Amino acid sequence: MSTPSRYRSPDATDLARVAVFAALIAVLGLPGSFPVFGGVPITAQTLGVMLAGAILGPWLGALSVTILLALVAVGLPLLAGGRGGFAIFLGPTAGYALGWILGAIVIGLIVHAGNRRPVWWRTAIAMIAGGVVAIYALGIPVQSLVTRLPLGETALTSLIFLPGDLLKAVIATIVVTLLVRAYPRGFRRSWRSVSAAEPAPVAA
């Protein structure tokens, strides 16, 4: 059995996977966005963030998001609706964009907690905690600050995002659960068995 991925340094394959997920998040922005109150659009890109954190793990997942945002900062139109440029990080969406990094970390930590094989219920919790709560925790206060609206009012209006984000959490949970069963090597990590009934750890 190979050394668990949390103890090894990223190799060329890991970096390639990071690039693939950064591209996936960008591609999920191609359908465009739906602007809502406060200038924060509804997009599918959070789904890519959720999958990056769950499949790559907390740190590589966060790296993939960071690379995407760095490319956006230098002007590449990789966010939904063809948005790009450093101004993104000075506007009402800044907190949500930076929240993607925190979200990927939280998701990865929960999905692979204890270096155990991901299960559907822990994955679902991770998607809500990281893909919704963590992102909102950064996004709403920054949006409130930029728009100069009360925090409570901003939080209330942000509930318009909740149904879509919960749907993305469900989709991400299904995708990860199916991937664990069909192609566990795609996670590139060894999992610790917690019982005799659980499948043996998968070598990276």
Disulfide bonds with the S-S distance in Angstrom:
none
